[in-house]
Amino acid sequence: MHLDPEIGEVEARIVHRRHHLTRVAKESGERAVHALASPGVLAGAAVLGFLVGGGAVRRHRDSGDARSGRRKNDPASRSVKRTGVIGALLTGGMWLVRARFGSAAGLAHYLMDRSAQLRRPGATAGRPSYR
């Protein structure tokens, strides 16, 4: 059975448009990921998160009892504050690691590749390319 030439042209245009649409969608997704994973956007999101978190946690005390709660020079209070800050910094650090390497395992692969390159210039391990 032989198809009409017009039908063949229409089918070829449909295939071409489908491939073009797939390519454009993939490129748009990659551009969006690169824009959202840029250091400026990540730093801005971290700052915004700290500001929102600080505003949500801050409480107004009654002026009647100024000594209620923990004292400022209490060692336990300082330890709790340090733990909170360190936890927030580690969370932000892991967010940056995931944005750059995909996961902690991706960071480990990257570090192993780098150490292999430092030991033997020109040597690469299993996964040589990273964003």
C-alpha positions as CSV (number, residue, x, y, z in Angstrom):
1,M,0.0,0.0,0.0
2,H,1.4,3.4,-1.0
3,L,0.6,6.6,1.0
4,D,-0.4,9.8,-0.6
5,P,2.6,12.3,-0.7
6,E,0.6,14.9,1.3
7,I,0.0,12.4,4.1
8,G,3.7,11.7,4.2
9,E,4.5,15.4,4.4
10,V,2.0,15.9,7.2
11,E,3.4,13.0,9.2
12,A,7.0,14.2,8.7
13,R,5.9,17.7,10.0
14,I,4.3,16.1,13.0
15,V,7.4,14.1,13.8
16,H,9.6,17.2,13.3
17,R,7.4,19.3,15.6
18,R,7.3,16.6,18.3
19,H,11.1,16.4,18.3
20,H,11.4,20.2,18.4
21,L,8.9,20.4,21.3
22,T,10.8,17.7,23.2
23,R,14.1,19.5,22.7
24,V,12.7,22.9,23.7
25,A,11.1,21.5,26.8
26,K,14.4,19.8,27.8
27,E,16.4,22.9,27.2
28,S,13.9,25.0,29.2
29,G,14.1,22.6,32.1
30,E,17.9,22.7,32.1
31,R,17.9,26.5,32.0
32,A,15.4,26.7,35.0
33,V,17.5,24.3,37.0
34,H,20.7,26.2,36.3
35,A,19.0,29.5,37.2
36,L,17.5,28.2,40.4
37,A,20.8,26.5,41.5
38,S,22.9,29.6,40.9
39,P,24.8,30.7,44.0
40,G,23.0,34.1,44.2
41,V,19.5,32.5,44.3
42,L,20.6,29.9,46.9
43,A,22.2,32.6,49.1
44,G,19.1,34.8,48.8
45,A,16.9,31.9,49.7
46,A,19.1,31.1,52.7
47,V,19.0,34.7,53.9
48,L,15.2,34.9,53.4
49,G,14.8,31.6,55.4
50,F,16.8,33.0,58.3
51,L,14.8,36.2,58.3
52,V,11.5,34.4,58.2
53,G,12.6,31.9,60.8
54,G,13.9,34.7,63.1
55,G,10.7,36.6,62.8
56,A,8.6,33.5,63.5
57,V,10.6,32.6,66.6
58,R,10.9,36.0,68.2
59,R,8.5,36.5,71.1
60,H,7.6,39.7,72.9
61,R,8.0,39.4,76.7
62,D,5.8,40.9,79.3
63,S,7.4,43.9,81.0
64,G,6.2,42.7,84.4
65,D,8.8,40.0,84.9
66,A,12.0,40.8,83.2
67,R,14.0,37.9,84.8
68,S,11.7,35.1,83.6
69,G,13.2,32.4,81.4
70,R,16.9,31.6,81.1
71,R,19.5,34.2,81.8
72,K,21.7,35.5,79.0
73,N,24.9,34.4,80.7
74,D,23.7,30.8,81.4
75,P,26.1,28.3,79.8
76,A,23.2,26.0,78.8
77,S,21.5,28.8,77.0
78,R,24.7,29.6,75.0
79,S,25.1,25.9,74.2
80,V,21.5,25.7,72.9
81,K,22.0,28.8,70.7
82,R,25.3,27.4,69.3
83,T,23.6,24.1,68.5
84,G,20.8,25.9,66.7
85,V,23.1,28.0,64.6
86,I,25.3,25.0,63.7
87,G,22.3,23.0,62.7
88,A,21.0,25.8,60.5
89,L,24.4,26.2,58.8
90,L,24.7,22.4,58.2
91,T,21.2,22.4,56.7
92,G,22.2,25.2,54.4
93,G,25.4,23.5,53.5
94,M,23.6,20.3,52.6
95,W,21.2,22.3,50.5
96,L,24.1,23.7,48.6
97,V,25.7,20.2,48.2
98,R,22.4,18.8,46.8
99,A,22.1,21.7,44.4
100,R,25.6,21.3,43.1
101,F,26.2,17.5,43.2
102,G,22.6,16.0,43.5
103,S,23.4,14.2,46.8
104,A,26.0,13.6,49.4
105,A,27.1,10.6,47.3
106,G,27.7,12.9,44.4
107,L,29.9,15.0,46.5
108,A,31.8,11.9,47.6
109,H,32.3,10.8,44.0
110,Y,33.5,14.3,43.1
111,L,36.0,14.3,46.0
112,M,37.3,10.9,45.1
113,D,37.8,12.0,41.5
114,R,39.6,15.1,42.6
115,S,41.9,13.1,44.9
116,A,42.7,10.7,42.1
117,Q,43.5,13.6,39.8
118,L,45.8,15.1,42.4
119,R,47.7,11.9,43.0
120,R,48.0,11.1,39.3
121,P,47.4,13.9,36.8
122,G,45.2,12.9,34.0
123,A,43.5,10.0,35.9
124,T,39.8,10.0,36.3
125,A,37.5,7.7,38.4
126,G,34.1,6.4,37.5
127,R,32.0,9.5,37.0
128,P,34.2,12.3,35.5
129,S,31.7,15.0,34.7
130,Y,29.8,17.2,37.2
131,R,27.7,20.3,36.6
